[in-house]
């Protein structure tokens, strides 16, 4: 057995036998589901009702706001136009009401549009302000139409309501919100890659720092080349990460099979729902669940899983080379902080690019460009794969990623070779550059 194989075996066994690795492998999916459920529960909780006093001197708008109470929203409107304005302002100061909407009497509706005032101790939400403006604007529009002697009822009937039904080229019906599901899946895998890179990259760095601090490294390199040691650490730790992901994938697929069996959906890429069910399911929760599960099976699941493994390996190898070089260059984790920010920034940028660009235009110039750049491609490309990516783009992206890894690992090995024997001095960027020339 080669030296690198022995190092890989040692690093892999050391990681998987760690109690924290075993516990988190099975506890993480449960924690993830629990947190998602808790967030869903919090979002479903009704907010405290806020009382809004209305002082309408025109007598035109209070009735429209009182109709809003029937919708059972977060705000409850009270018509207190008979109460003096000064008394209502005192009530706001004493927090008897959450806010006061003052609609003064003016000579014209046009003048009124810029005279309305909302008084509160706290800044109101954007949604509340927009809803209030819409109610008042709708009423003013109706008044203007009546003054112009236009039939408002006929105009209201003439307004069209369009509900576009989505369909695929094959003739199957599709679902609204499917893009959000795709970006959610891609984003989840992208976050997993970022977490894996940071967590396991730090493991590599800590392992190097620990061996260097304990002076064990001096004994190890007497029989092992520094480059072989670095590669063995990186590969051994990556195999532990792949094993952890494989366990999570099995658990996730098992849950999808269970959900499919529960809702009666055919499993596989040919999952179908009958047209009759597609029509009736618009009003049935269980039918909607069936359609969404069927669409999930129609996603390129194999491409997503294979893409995750490939981009995890490539991204992890690339960033772990940086982490190993940093671990060799410093004596403790505190000194490593100055070097970690430039490494983490591309990962953070990838996530922002994914959620703010890929979700809107997965095949746009920005999304395609950043899915090719090696430092950002592991996350951005994985967010694009659920939308369908041409094979040649994936091939170019993967080739650039691994080519960059071999280039970076060559430079990182130079720093690693010198740094593991340097003690008692905090390196600077200038010194790291000098080490590259050795």
C-alpha positions in Angstrom: 0.0 0.0 0.0 1.4 3.4 -1.0 2.2 6.2 1.6 -0.7 8.4 0.3 -3.2 5.5 0.7 -2.1 4.9 4.3 -2.5 8.6 5.1 -6.0 8.6 3.4 -7.0 5.6 5.5 -5.8 7.1 8.7 -7.5 10.4 8.1 -10.8 8.7 7.1 -10.9 6.4 10.0 -10.0 9.1 12.4 -12.9 11.3 11.2 -15.7 8.6 11.0 -14.8 7.2 14.4 -15.2 10.6 16.0 -18.3 10.7 18.2 -19.3 14.1 17.0 -19.2 12.8 13.3 -21.5 9.9 14.2 -23.9 11.9 16.2 -24.2 14.8 13.7 -24.6 12.4 10.8 -27.9 11.1 12.1 -28.9 14.2 14.2 -28.4 16.8 11.5 -31.4 15.7 9.3 -33.6 15.6 12.4 -32.4 19.1 13.4 -33.0 20.4 9.9 -36.5 19.1 9.7 -37.2 20.4 13.3 -35.9 23.9 12.4 -37.9 24.0 9.2 -41.0 22.9 11.0 -40.4 25.5 13.7 -40.0 28.2 11.1 -43.2 27.1 9.4 -45.0 27.1 12.7 -43.8 30.6 13.5 -44.8 31.9 10.1 -48.3 30.4 10.5 -48.8 32.2 13.9 -51.1 35.2 13.7 -49.5 38.4 14.7 -51.0 40.5 17.5 -53.9 42.6 16.3 -53.0 46.3 15.9 -55.8 48.9 16.3 -55.7 51.8 13.9 -57.8 54.9 14.6 -59.2 56.7 11.6 -60.0 60.4 11.7 -61.8 61.0 8.4 -63.0 64.6 8.0 -64.3 63.9 4.5 -66.5 61.0 5.6 -65.6 59.2 2.4 -63.0 56.7 3.3 -63.8 55.3 6.8 -66.4 52.9 5.4 -63.8 51.3 3.0 -61.4 50.8 5.9 -64.0 49.2 8.0 -64.6 46.7 5.2 -61.0 45.7 5.6 -61.8 44.4 9.1 -63.9 41.6 7.5 -60.8 40.2 5.9 -59.4 39.2 9.4 -56.0 40.8 8.9 -53.4 42.0 11.3 -55.0 45.5 11.5 -58.3 46.5 13.0 -59.7 49.9 11.9 -61.8 52.0 14.1 -63.8 55.0 12.8 -63.2 57.8 15.4 -63.9 60.7 13.2 -66.1 62.3 15.8 -63.3 62.4 18.4 -61.1 65.5 18.4 -57.8 65.2 16.6 -55.8 66.4 19.7 -57.4 63.7 21.9 -56.6 61.0 19.4 -52.9 62.2 19.2 -52.8 61.9 23.0 -54.1 58.4 22.7 -51.2 57.6 20.3 -48.7 59.0 22.7 -50.2 56.8 25.5 -50.1 53.8 23.0 -53.9 53.2 23.2 -53.7 52.8 19.4 -51.0 51.5 17.2 -51.5 54.4 14.7 -53.8 57.2 13.7 -54.8 57.8 10.0 -55.7 61.5 9.5 -57.7 62.3 6.3 -58.3 66.1 6.3 -61.0 67.9 4.3 -59.7 69.6 1.2 -61.1 71.6 -1.7 -60.3 68.8 -4.2 -59.3 65.1 -4.4 -56.1 66.0 -6.1 -55.1 68.2 -3.1 -56.1 65.5 -0.7 -53.7 63.0 -2.2 -50.7 64.8 -0.6 -52.4 65.8 2.7 -53.1 62.4 4.2 -51.0 61.7 7.3 -50.3 58.6 9.4 -49.2 59.1 13.0 -47.6 56.4 15.1 -44.8 55.9 17.7 -43.2 53.1 15.6 -42.5 53.0 11.9 -45.3 51.0 10.1 -44.6 48.2 7.8 -44.2 48.7 4.0 -47.1 46.3 3.4 -49.4 48.3 5.7 -48.6 51.6 4.0 -49.1 50.2 0.5 -52.4 48.7 1.5 -53.6 51.9 3.0 -52.5 53.9 -0.1 -54.3 51.3 -2.3 -57.6 51.7 -0.4 -57.5 55.5 -0.5 -56.4 55.5 -4.2 -59.2 53.2 -5.2 -61.8 55.4 -3.5 -60.4 58.6 -5.1 -60.4 56.9 -8.5 -64.0 55.9 -8.1 -65.0 59.4 -7.1 -63.1 60.9 -10.1 -64.9 58.4 -12.5 -68.3 59.4 -11.0 -67.5 63.1 -11.4 -66.6 62.4 -15.1 -70.0 60.8 -15.4 -68.5 57.4 -16.3 -70.3 54.2 -15.4 -68.0 52.7 -12.7 -69.9 49.4 -12.6 -69.4 49.0 -16.4 -65.7 49.8 -16.0 -65.4 47.3 -13.2 -67.1 44.6 -15.3 -64.8 45.4 -18.2 -61.7 44.8 -16.2 -60.1 41.5 -17.1 -58.7 38.8 -14.7 -56.2 36.6 -16.3 -55.0 33.3 -14.8 -52.3 31.7 -17.0 -52.1 27.9 -16.9 -48.6 26.6 -17.3 -47.8 23.6 -19.6 -44.8 21.8 -20.9 -44.0 21.3 -24.6 -45.0 17.6 -24.1 -48.5 18.7 -23.3 -48.4 18.0 -19.6 -49.6 20.7 -17.2 -47.1 22.4 -14.9 -47.3 24.2 -11.6 -46.8 27.7 -10.6 -44.1 28.2 -8.0 -42.0 25.3 -9.5 -39.1 27.6 -10.1 -39.1 28.5 -6.4 -39.0 24.8 -5.6 -36.1 24.3 -7.9 -34.1 27.2 -6.5 -34.9 25.9 -3.0 -33.5 22.5 -3.9 -30.5 24.0 -5.6 -30.0 26.5 -2.8 -30.2 23.7 -0.2 -27.5 21.7 -1.9 -25.4 24.8 -2.5 -25.6 25.6 1.2 -24.6 22.0 2.0 -21.5 22.4 -0.2 -20.6 25.7 1.5 -21.0 24.1 4.9 -19.0 21.0 4.0 -16.2 23.2 2.6 -16.0 25.3 5.7 -16.5 22.5 8.2 -14.2 20.0 6.6 -11.7 22.6 5.4 -11.4 23.7 9.0 -10.9 20.1 10.0 -7.9 19.9 7.6 -6.5 23.2 8.9 -6.9 22.2 12.6 -5.3 18.8 12.0 -2.3 20.4 10.4 -2.0 23.0 13.2 -2.4 20.3 15.9 0.4 18.1 14.4 2.5 21.2 13.9 2.0 22.4 17.5 2.7 19.0 19.0 5.8 18.7 16.9 4.5 15.4 15.5 4.9 16.8 12.0 8.7 16.7 12.4 8.5 12.9 12.8 6.0 12.4 10.1 7.9 14.3 7.3 11.0 12.2 8.1 9.3 9.4 6.2 6.6 11.2 4.2 6.8 13.9 1.6 4.9 17.1 2.6 3.0 17.0 -0.6 1.9 13.4 0.0 0.8 14.3 3.5 -1.3 17.3 2.4 -3.0 15.3 -0.4 -3.7 12.4 2.0 -5.3 14.7 4.5 -7.5 16.4 1.9 -8.7 13.1 0.3 -9.2 11.3 3.6 -11.4 14.1 5.0 -13.3 14.4 1.7 -14.2 10.7 1.8 -15.7 11.2 5.3 -17.8 14.1 3.9 -19.0 12.0 1.0 -20.0 9.2 3.3 -22.0 11.6 5.5 -23.8 13.0 2.4 -24.5 9.4 1.1 -26.3 8.7 4.4 -28.3 11.9 4.2 -29.2 11.1 0.5 -30.5 7.7 1.5 -32.6 9.2 4.3 -33.9 11.9 1.9 -34.8 9.5 -0.8 -36.5 7.2 1.7 -38.7 10.1 2.9 -39.6 10.9 -0.8 -40.6 7.3 -1.4 -42.7 7.3 1.8 -44.4 10.6 0.8 -45.0 9.2 -2.8 -46.5 6.0 -1.4 -48.7 8.0 1.0 -50.1 10.3 -1.7 -50.3 7.6 -4.3 -47.8 9.0 -6.8 -45.9 6.8 -9.3 -42.2 6.9 -8.5 -39.6 7.8 -11.0 -39.1 10.3 -13.8 -42.3 9.3 -15.5 -44.4 10.2 -12.5 -47.9 11.3 -13.8 -51.1 12.7 -12.4 -54.3 12.2 -14.4 -55.8 15.3 -16.1 -59.0 15.0 -14.1 -57.0 15.1 -10.9 -55.0 18.1 -12.2 -58.3 20.0 -12.6 -59.8 19.0 -9.3 -56.6 19.4 -7.4 -56.7 23.2 -7.8 -59.1 23.1 -4.8 -57.8 20.1 -2.9 -54.7 20.2 -0.7 -54.0 16.5 -1.1 -54.1 16.8 -4.9 -51.7 19.7 -4.8 -49.4 17.7 -2.7 -49.6 14.9 -5.3 -48.8 17.2 -8.1 -45.8 18.8 -6.4 -44.4 15.4 -5.4 -44.8 14.2 -9.1 -42.9 17.3 -10.2 -40.2 16.6 -7.8 -39.7 13.2 -9.3 -39.5 14.8 -12.7 -36.5 16.9 -11.7 -33.1 15.7 -12.8 -32.5 14.0 -9.4 -29.6 11.8 -10.7 -27.9 14.9 -12.2 -28.4 16.8 -8.9 -26.9 14.1 -6.8 -24.0 13.3 -9.2 -23.5 17.1 -9.6 -23.4 17.5 -5.8 -20.8 14.7 -5.4 -18.6 16.0 -8.3 -18.8 19.7 -7.2 -18.3 18.8 -3.6 -15.1 16.9 -4.4 -13.8 19.6 -6.7 -14.8 22.5 -4.5 -13.6 20.8 -1.4 -10.3 19.8 -2.9 -9.8 23.4 -4.2 -10.6 25.1 -0.9 -9.0 22.5 1.3 -5.7 23.2 -0.4 -6.0 26.8 0.8 -7.0 25.6 4.3 -4.0 23.2 4.5 -1.6 25.9 3.4 -3.0 28.3 6.0 -2.7 25.6 8.7 0.9 25.0 7.8 1.7 28.7 7.8 0.3 29.5 11.3 0.9 28.2 14.8 -2.7 28.6 16.1 -6.2 29.2 14.9 -6.2 32.8 16.1 -3.4 33.7 13.6 -5.4 32.0 10.8 -8.2 34.5 10.8 -6.4 37.1 8.7 -6.1 34.5 5.9 -9.6 33.0 6.1 -11.6 36.0 5.0 -10.4 36.0 1.3 -11.2 32.3 1.2 -14.8 32.6 2.6 -15.7 35.7 0.5 -16.1 33.7 -2.8 -18.4 31.2 -1.1 -20.6 34.0 0.3 -20.6 35.7 -3.1 -21.7 32.4 -4.7 -24.7 32.2 -2.4 -25.8 35.7 -3.2 -25.3 35.2 -6.9 -27.4 32.1 -6.7 -30.4 33.5 -4.9 -30.5 37.0 -6.5 -29.5 36.0 -10.1 -30.1 32.3 -10.7 -33.7 32.4 -9.4 -34.6 35.1 -11.9 -32.6 34.1 -14.9 -30.8 30.7 -14.5 -29.5 30.8 -18.0 -28.5 34.5 -18.1 -25.0 35.8 -18.6 -24.2 36.4 -14.9 -25.4 33.0 -13.8 -23.5 31.2 -16.6 -20.3 33.2 -16.0 -20.2 32.6 -12.3 -21.1 28.9 -12.8 -17.8 28.6 -14.8 -15.5 30.5 -12.4 -13.9 27.8 -10.3 -14.1 29.6 -6.9 -17.9 30.1 -7.3 -19.0 27.3 -9.7 -19.5 24.6 -7.0 -22.4 26.6 -5.5 -23.8 28.5 -8.5 -23.8 25.6 -11.0 -25.5 23.4 -8.4 -28.2 26.0 -8.1 -28.6 26.0 -11.9 -28.8 22.2 -12.5 -32.4 21.8 -11.3 -33.4 24.2 -14.1 -31.7 22.1 -16.7 -28.1 22.9 -17.8 -26.5 21.8 -21.2 -24.0 19.0 -20.6 -21.2 21.0 -22.3 -21.5 23.8 -19.8 -21.2 21.3 -16.9 -18.2 19.7 -18.7 -16.4 23.0 -19.1 -17.2 24.0 -15.5 -16.0 20.8 -14.0 -12.8 20.8 -16.2 -12.0 24.4 -15.1 -12.7 23.5 -11.4 -10.3 20.5 -11.3 -7.7 22.2 -13.5 -7.7 25.1 -11.0 -7.4 22.6 -8.1 -4.2 21.1 -9.6 -2.8 24.6 -10.1 -3.7 25.7 -6.6 -2.5 22.5 -4.9 0.9 23.0 -6.6 1.2 26.5 -5.1 -0.3 25.4 -1.8 2.2 22.5 -1.5 5.0 25.0 -1.7 3.6 27.0 1.3 2.8 23.8 3.1 6.4 22.4 2.6 7.9 25.5 4.2 5.2 26.4 6.7 5.0 23.1 8.6 8.5 23.7 10.0 8.1 27.4 10.8 7.4 28.2 14.4 7.0 31.2 16.7 6.5 33.8 13.9 3.2 35.1 12.5 3.6 35.0 8.6 2.6 38.0 6.5 1.2 37.9 2.9 4.7 39.1 1.7 6.3 36.1 3.4 3.8 33.7 1.9 4.6 35.0 -1.5 8.3 34.5 -0.8 7.7 30.9 0.3 6.2 30.3 -3.2 9.6 30.9 -4.7 11.4 28.3 -2.6 
